Amino acid sequence: MKSNYLLIVFLMFSTLSFSQSFDIGGIVKENNSGLSIPGVNIQIKNDTKGTTTDFDGKFTLKGVPSGSVVVFTFIGYKTFEYKVTGSNTAMSVTLMEDAKVLDEVVVIGYGSQKKREVTGAVAVVDSKTLEVLKPVKIEQALQGTVSGVNVTTQSGSPGAALDIRIRGIATNGENRPTTIIDGYVGELGLLNPNDIESITVLKDAQAAIYGTIGANGVILVTTKSGKKNSKSKVAYNTYAGFQEASKKLNLLNATEYALLLNESYANGGRALPYPNVSGLGKGTKWQDEVMSTGVPIINHDLSISGGSDKISYAVSGSHIDQEGIVGQKKSGFLRNTARVALNADVTDNLKLKTNVIYTYFNRKSLNENGLGSVLFNALNVPSTLSPYDNDGNFTLVPNTAGLGNEIINPLAQIANTYNDYSFKKINGNFGLEYKLFDGFVMSSSMGFNTSNSKSKDFAKQISYGGKVFDVNRSSVNQGAVNDNNYSFDLFATYTKKIQDHNFVATLGNTIFKEWGNGIFATGYDVPNNSWEFADISLTTGILEAKTNSSYNYDERRLSYFGRMQYDYKGKYLLSAMLRRDASTKFGPGNKVGYFPSFTGGWVISDEGFFGEDKKINFLKLRASYGTLGNDQIPNNGYVSLLTGEATYVFDGVLANGRAIGQIANPNLKWEEARKFDVGMDMKLFSNKVSIVADYFIDTRKDLLIPNIPVSGVTGNNAPGSSAPTVNAGTVRNSGLEFAVDYKNQFSDDFDMSVGYNVTFLKNKVLEVNNGTGFIEGGAFGVGQPAPSRMQVGLPIGYFYGYKTDGVFQNQTEIEAHPSQIALGANAAPGDIRFVDVNNDGVINTDDRTNIGNPIPNATMGFNLQLNYKNLDFALYTFASVGNDMVRNYERTLSDANRLNYVLDRWTGEGTSNSVPRVTTGATANNVFSDYFVEDASYLRIQNIQLGYTLNPKIAEKAFMSKVRLYAGVNNLYTFTKYKGFDPGASNGAPIGGGIDYGFYPIPRTYLLGLNINF
């Protein structure tokens, strides 16, 4: 009986002990410095209960059952597990650095590598940079943060496209890099910046694994995902702000304009247009009329993420609404996104990955960046004119010879602009990974993009006073486009270690298909001449000419690729890649292309002879060489299609029909990019300083050049027809990249990060085999020859015109100078003096030469981040040096308004040697010359931000883990001597891209924001 009592007592104590729970707490520190770590995730294993460390690294968990395992996780440190017993309720946990994580893992395409083992030119932008920069479009975050990357705006209007160039302009065709989102081809500008975990830029032969789509470089985007064994995390980010013009041009006011015009008419022997200038005052400031201040922008972003032992998830949604500084809602942009990402361990060997993104945006736009644009008119309309007449109607700009027939009231132009463009897209991927056995993993992924867009624009019946923009008959244009693609990747990765030898082999294939269609139609005579009734179904008018069109396309690519990576003791690094692509864009003899590449590296700091140098912690030399392809041309260029238009006579009656479109070239083949790179990676002073340097040569051969001249017998001048595309050029980019970063935590309260990068670039055309030896592009003025060229021995897109040598001061100088009458008029004192380049005694078209280069000699970025206690500060800048731009936003008409630099004009001998006289008489002053080419070098403060993070102890009382408030300014100021709106803008064309037709300026944006984590 006694033994039974003892057994009962023993069981009671055992049960009590087993069911006992404890309140635990403590502090989490870092092993090297002993500093506390805030934000460490603490989770009870196989339970939903968890917490995070506060600002001081402290934590508390209540009611933890005895025997539970508490898991501590934090990025950059090894996961730590702690078993709870009655004797360890007060803990001091030390997390050990995880060398594998701290030695950053870089995505390199169909796999990843430790950064110390990467042998190519690779750069990474992390989510922290995106959080600070707050870009509306992700491309903006690459400007100044990555060496060798230049981002230019086509317009500052909301939603406008941006152009990315990696290591210069290499072809006269498509220069944009390929974007790969989580393994599938996507579009960078449509993503929500808050969904991005990291952006990796492949700049050299490392991109050869992507073959024919890698010639212009590859941008790899990794989106955010949840973390396993972590409780649900809710993050809400929002900002609101207002925008204004970052720059306005200095135009003549009404009095200055009238006085100058009187002088111009007097010099031309004509009666004065303003006999009495008193009372004119300042007149109308047309830029102020069309540019608004306090223009709103607002953004909301909500994300939820977390995970258990087997599953991690991330769900997010965003909304941004931005109006334009010109036209406000008439140039607005709205974008909504939603994303769901799910990763699951189906079994111990099988993993599932999914990521689906939905994007919707709506954009309205104005006539921008060209002759007749809103800003063009605002700059050229005389300041003596009022916006409205006495009846409250828009003032008509006189249709006179002095003002031409294209300058109109810009306010009337805005009011009568009606258009709408909406876009919907769903894209994503589904992937599986299966581990067959140790070291061998099979991966498959299906990526897809499907989008639909609708467009509508309405031309209201209206008269601007006999201008070219008069609309005699109202019309509405509507279009619908459907684009689709999918890619299927199947590849195997085998990892093997044999003593000190490490091998990683990758072998796979990709199937890619892209197809779509579009239809466009025009209807005339819109009911009530109103946007409200602007729909083809309501129009009643007809037109004999063809007003409808459509297209469809189907493009496919089949690829095989392989890569072998090898290292010995982690210090001798080799990699070899081969990709085989077959594309429907080329004929039977040229469908297949092979793209090999080789990279190698040597970690010198791991050698025994390197010693224990504490100043240099890491030193690696690397080199790469490879061939990549480019097939970014329209489909079916190797065959003749009936895509041209023609008119035929049947029984004496004209009939519209079809004709041959682009002339076929069955010998079309890939463009080839031969990329060479040597580089160095170095870390100094306890890894506080990082240095990366690269020298590169990128030679693009067999450029796909369209419209190569052929015999006129073929009829390539018919509507819809064109000359063939031919492989007929070579361009070389060479340069040097250098980046240095300094990071240091001086104390618990203060840390700093400073970065600087610079890229020196030289572009040279080596070959143009089109019959003339050059290709022209761009436009200047009205009726003048093309101002830009691609020509052997010179940079692509250089400016081709006349050199000037000051201003003629007197008749004696004119008589001693070669005649300029071939340019359109005899010279007179005060006119521009042109240079006789070929010394033949006469100034004519043979004297045109290189007068400028739109490609910068160097680009650089400087970035600074400071954290002091709860305050944080960030500054991002970008500079471009040596790029020229053509001033083409001034209409060369006698009565158009001018910039105030003309006040320094020549008015008599010795008064000016730079700005010519004004006159209504005939001169050659307006022919394209270096007088219109300006140095567009600039330094821009891209972003400045100050933030404050609430003490976590206070935030926790409101059940929040983080609360941060911040204020910032984007595009704060641009330092430049360039007279135009934006020295960094471009229309995106390789030939003619540096010509300023009146670029819509990038707005300055003031922001107030809030970040909350639950």
Disulfide bonds with the S-S distance in Angstrom:
none
